[in-house]
Every structure is written in structure tokens, then in C-alpha cells.
Amino acid sequence: MAVIDGITMKQLRAVEVVGETGSITRAASSLGLTPPAVHTQLRTLEDNLGCSIVEKADKSGMVLTAEGQLLRQAYQSMNTCLKSCTNQIEAMKKGLAGNVVLGVVSTGKYFAPALVAGFKKIYKDIEIRLIVGNRGAIIDALNERSIDLAIMGRPPRSPVVTAAAIGVHPMLMIAAPENRLAGVDFVNPEEMLDEVVISREQGSGTRILMTRYLDRIGEGRPYEAIEMGSNETIKQAVIAGLGIALISQHTVTEELKAGRLVAIKTSEMPIERQWFVLHRADQELSPAMQSVWGFITQHSARFFPSLN
């Protein structure tokens, strides 16, 4: 049985050139070798495979046997694969190919898919895997190194990250059009504590911001709250008149335009935060990650939902 590990690319290249030139002498000249060296490569290959690879033609030339033709085809296939591989490696080195895992907080799902689609129009050979979760889940993923880059609001304290601001992230207190606070030109913030407040789940960045804001304006005064697990559920609950909610303006642009939701007007609304793209400070970015980072920092704002 043939020992595959004993077959070398140099031996197969010799088969290829002998088949192409029809002569060991001409093959040796093309390869920059001596005829005995080429003959030795062919003989070693024949001994390994236990069959003839070349044979004499009528006019003292050399032709490949059926087995030799199979080896020549194998070499050509491998050469094609290697060329494709090296081209891909060059593309990866230049940041034109590769794989990147992008984590996005839940509110970011209203623009992240369009952002990824815009990126793919330019970088067709970079695959982006998009992971969506609340703030706590994305921070956990950073800690576990299961994502490469992340888009969220306020950067976490741990793990230590490198972050870049990519756009304004306004937060609104919303109500149904029939709510007593809707349509009022100026609402005293403390009045919102008399309403049922619908909040996101534990681990949500919006939940953290809402809690800090209401605790500050009410100086610790208790209020009734209902927890819900997604922005979509919260929007529907507010539309139904179940209560009011603090939410990203990016998530309710269409509902505000259609009049199904109303922004409560106070001196502090909207609360303006920032979107950030970030990665672990101890992580060295691959060229593909650098391409994604550069695109997000330069172009992300144009994918945000229109606030007008």
C-alpha cells in the first residue's frame, strides 16, 4: 500500500512537467534540476506507489501512464486549492476576508442588521455573526471572549475595553395618546412616579438607566413597576394603556410618527446617551476585525433610525 506521507509536491510537480513536456530532459530544464534528479523523484514515487508513472513513447519521448495521469490531475487539483488558499490568506491579511462575531445589545437590533448589510456590500468575503442580547449578556460574552466586538451604550468597567463613540442614543419616556401626561406641554418629572412604569428585565442597560433616573427625580420614592422582557412587548403594553416606559427613541420612531405613542415632555427628555463600539482592551484585532471596527466608527450613524 502506498505511503501517502511519502508523496511530496516536488515529486508531483515532476510528474506534471514531464507530462507537459514529454521529456525528462526538458522537464529537468524547466524545473532547474538535472535529469537524474527528476528521474530519481519519479522512481521514488513509483516505488512508493508500486506502479509505473512514465513510459517511453514511440519517438524516444516520455508519456504518462494512466496512473501518472491520475497523479497529474491530483497535483493540478491540489495546486488550484493551494492558490485559492493563499489568495484567501492574502485577503485575510489585508482585512478583506475572515470571520467576526459582533455582539449588540437588544436596542441595537433596530439598526445592526442594516449596518451589517451595508458592510457586506463592501466586504463580501468577511462573515459577520450577529449576536443580540441584553447588556448583561453582552458583557458576559465579552468576559468569556465569545464575541470579538460589541455595540452598546455605556462601556462596562469590567472587562476593561477600548471604546469609540459612534452616535447619539436618545432615551424617551413614552405613553399612550390617551394617557393623562400625553400632550401636556411641560410635565413635572415627579408626576411620572404616579404612573405604572413598565421596565425591561434585570441586566438591561435601559432598566439600569430608568431605575437611576426615577430614583433621582423621586429621591427614592417607591413606584409601581411591571417587568417585561423586550422592547416590542413594552411598546405594545404602553400602546394598550398599561403604563409608561423609558425606551430608546430608536425603537419607537415609527410609532411616534404614526401617533400610536407619545413622548412625555419634561425638561430632561430626551436623555441623551451615546452608542459605542468596543472590544476587550487586551484583545489584538485581526485585520477582519479592524475592517469591521473601521466601518462601524465611520458609517454607523447613517444606519440609525431617522428621528425626524
C-alpha positions in Angstrom: 0.0 0.0 0.0 1.2 3.5 -0.9 2.6 5.7 1.9 0.8 9.0 1.3 3.1 10.9 3.7 6.0 9.9 1.4 4.5 11.7 -1.6 5.8 15.2 -2.0 4.8 18.2 -4.0 8.2 18.2 -5.7 7.5 14.6 -6.9 4.1 15.6 -8.2 5.5 18.7 -9.9 8.0 16.5 -11.7 5.1 14.3 -12.9 3.2 17.4 -14.1 6.2 18.9 -16.0 7.1 15.5 -17.6 3.5 15.1 -18.7 3.6 18.7 -20.1 7.0 18.5 -21.9 7.1 14.8 -22.9 10.7 14.5 -21.8 12.7 14.1 -18.6 15.4 16.2 -20.0 13.1 19.1 -20.9 11.3 18.7 -17.6 14.7 19.0 -15.8 15.5 22.2 -17.6 12.1 23.7 -16.8 12.4 22.7 -13.1 16.1 23.9 -12.8 17.2 20.4 -12.0 19.4 17.7 -13.5 17.8 14.8 -15.5 19.0 12.3 -12.9 17.3 14.3 -10.1 14.0 14.3 -12.0 14.4 10.6 -12.7 15.1 9.9 -9.0 11.9 11.8 -8.0 9.8 9.7 -10.4 11.5 6.4 -9.4 10.9 7.2 -5.7 7.2 7.9 -6.4 6.9 4.7 -8.5 8.5 2.6 -5.7 6.1 4.1 -3.2 3.0 3.5 -5.3 4.1 0.2 -6.7 3.3 1.1 -10.3 4.8 2.8 -13.4 4.2 6.5 -13.8 6.0 7.2 -17.1 6.8 5.2 -20.1 8.7 5.7 -23.4 6.8 6.9 -26.4 7.4 5.9 -30.0 9.9 8.7 -30.8 12.0 8.3 -27.7 9.9 10.8 -25.7 8.1 10.1 -22.4 4.4 9.9 -21.7 2.5 9.4 -18.5 0.8 6.1 -17.8 -2.8 6.0 -16.7 -1.6 6.1 -13.1 0.7 9.0 -14.0 -2.3 10.9 -15.5 -4.2 10.4 -12.2 -1.3 11.8 -10.3 -1.0 14.8 -12.6 -4.8 15.5 -12.1 -4.3 15.3 -8.4 -1.4 17.7 -8.5 -3.4 20.2 -10.6 -6.3 20.0 -8.2 -4.1 20.5 -5.1 -2.3 23.4 -6.9 -5.6 25.0 -7.6 -6.7 24.6 -3.9 -3.4 26.0 -2.7 -3.6 29.0 -4.9 -7.2 29.6 -3.6 -5.9 29.2 -0.1 -3.0 31.6 -0.5 -5.3 34.1 -2.1 -7.7 33.9 0.9 -4.8 34.2 3.3 -3.7 37.4 1.5 -7.2 38.7 1.7 -7.4 38.0 5.4 -4.0 39.7 5.9 -5.4 42.8 4.2 -8.7 42.7 6.2 -10.7 41.7 3.1 -11.8 38.2 4.4 -12.3 36.5 7.7 -14.9 35.9 10.4 -16.0 38.4 13.1 -18.5 37.9 15.9 -20.4 41.1 16.7 -22.4 41.4 19.9 -25.2 44.0 20.0 -27.5 45.0 22.9 -31.2 44.4 22.3 -32.0 48.0 21.4 -29.3 47.9 18.7 -31.2 45.3 16.7 -33.2 48.2 15.2 -30.1 49.2 13.2 -27.5 46.5 13.5 -28.9 44.3 10.6 -28.8 47.2 8.2 -25.3 48.1 9.4 -24.1 44.5 8.7 -25.8 44.5 5.3 -24.1 47.8 4.4 -20.8 46.3 5.5 -21.3 43.2 3.4 -21.8 45.3 0.2 -18.2 46.4 0.5 -16.5 43.4 2.2 -18.2 40.4 0.6 -15.7 37.8 2.0 -15.9 38.8 5.7 -18.5 36.9 7.5 -20.2 38.7 10.5 -22.1 36.6 13.0 -24.5 38.9 14.9 -25.4 38.1 18.5 -28.2 40.1 20.2 -28.7 40.1 23.9 -29.3 42.5 26.8 -26.4 44.5 28.3 -25.6 41.8 30.9 -25.5 39.0 28.3 -23.2 41.0 26.0 -20.8 41.9 28.9 -20.8 38.2 29.8 -19.9 37.4 26.2 -17.0 39.9 26.4 -15.8 38.3 29.6 -16.0 34.8 28.0 -14.3 36.1 24.8 -17.1 34.6 22.8 -17.6 37.8 20.8 -15.0 40.0 19.1 -16.7 43.4 19.0 -19.7 44.8 20.7 -22.1 47.7 20.2 -23.8 49.0 23.4 -24.4 52.1 25.5 -22.1 53.0 28.4 -18.9 50.8 28.2 -18.6 48.4 31.1 -16.0 48.7 33.8 -15.1 45.0 33.6 -13.7 43.7 31.4 -11.5 46.7 30.5 -12.4 47.8 27.0 -11.3 50.0 24.2 -14.3 52.0 23.0 -15.3 54.6 20.4 -18.5 56.7 20.4 -20.4 56.1 17.2 -23.6 58.3 17.6 -26.2 59.8 19.9 -28.6 57.5 21.6 -31.6 59.4 22.9 -33.9 57.9 25.5 -37.6 59.0 25.9 -40.4 58.4 28.4 -43.4 57.3 26.3 -47.1 57.0 27.0 -50.3 56.1 25.1 -52.0 59.1 23.4 -54.9 58.7 26.0 -52.6 58.9 29.0 -53.1 62.0 31.2 -49.4 63.0 30.7 -49.6 62.8 26.9 -49.9 66.2 25.1 -49.0 68.2 28.2 -46.5 70.9 27.2 -44.5 70.5 30.4 -44.7 67.6 32.8 -43.3 67.7 36.3 -41.0 64.7 36.4 -42.3 63.6 39.8 -45.8 63.1 38.2 -44.4 60.1 36.3 -44.0 58.3 39.6 -47.8 58.2 40.0 -48.0 56.1 36.8 -47.3 52.3 36.4 -43.8 52.1 35.0 -43.1 49.3 32.6 -39.4 48.3 32.7 -37.0 45.9 31.0 -35.6 42.8 32.7 -32.6 42.7 35.1 -29.4 43.1 33.2 -30.8 45.5 30.7 -29.0 48.9 30.2 -32.3 50.6 29.8 -33.5 49.2 33.1 -30.4 50.5 34.8 -30.9 54.0 33.4 -34.6 54.0 34.2 -34.0 53.0 37.8 -31.3 55.6 38.3 -33.4 58.3 36.7 -36.6 57.6 38.7 -34.8 57.2 41.9 -33.1 60.6 41.4 -36.3 62.6 40.5 -38.3 60.9 43.3 -35.5 60.8 45.8 -36.1 57.2 46.5 -39.9 57.4 46.4 -41.4 54.0 45.6 -43.4 53.5 42.4 -45.3 50.6 40.8 -43.4 48.7 38.1 -44.1 45.9 35.7 -41.2 44.0 34.2 -41.2 42.9 30.6 -38.5 41.1 28.5 -38.4 43.0 25.3 -38.8 46.5 23.7 -41.5 45.2 21.4 -43.6 43.9 24.4 -43.1 47.1 26.3 -44.2 49.2 23.3 -47.4 47.1 22.9 -48.1 47.4 26.7 -47.8 51.2 26.6 -50.0 51.4 23.5 -52.6 49.3 25.3 -52.5 51.9 28.2 -50.9 49.6 30.8 -48.4 52.3 31.8 -45.4 54.4 30.7 -41.9 53.4 29.9 -38.4 54.7 29.4 -37.2 53.5 26.0 -34.7 54.2 23.2 -36.1 56.7 20.7 -34.5 54.5 18.0 -37.0 51.8 18.9 -40.2 53.9 18.6 -39.6 56.2 15.7 -42.4 54.7 13.6 -44.9 54.6 16.5 -44.2 58.2 17.4 -44.7 59.3 13.7 -48.0 57.3 13.5 -49.3 58.8 16.8 -49.6 55.4 18.4 -47.2 56.5 21.1 -46.4 60.0 22.6 -43.2 61.3 24.1 -43.8 62.7 27.6 -42.4 66.2 27.6 -40.2 67.1 30.6 -37.2 69.4 31.0 -34.8 66.4 31.0 -36.2 64.5 28.0 -34.8 63.2 25.8 -31.9 61.8 27.9 -29.0 61.8 25.5 -26.6 58.9 25.7 -24.0 57.6 23.3 -23.7 54.4 21.3 -20.3 52.8 21.5 -18.4 50.1 19.6 -15.9 48.4 21.8 -13.6 45.4 22.3 -11.6 44.0 25.1 -8.5 46.1 25.7 -6.3 43.0 25.9 -7.5 41.7 22.5 -5.5 42.1 19.4 -7.8 42.8 16.5 -7.4 40.7 13.4 -7.4 42.5 10.0 -11.0 41.5 9.5 -12.0 42.9 12.9 -10.1 46.1 12.1 -12.2 46.4 8.9 -15.5 45.9 10.8 -14.3 48.4 13.5 -13.4 51.0 10.9 -16.7 50.6 9.1 -18.7 51.0 12.3 -16.8 54.0 13.5 -17.1 55.8 10.2 -20.5 54.8 8.9 -22.8 53.5 11.7 -24.7 56.8 12.2 -26.3 56.6 8.8 -27.9 53.3 9.7 -29.6 54.6 12.8 -33.4 55.1 12.5 -34.4 58.6 11.5 -35.5 60.7 14.4 -37.4 63.3 12.3 
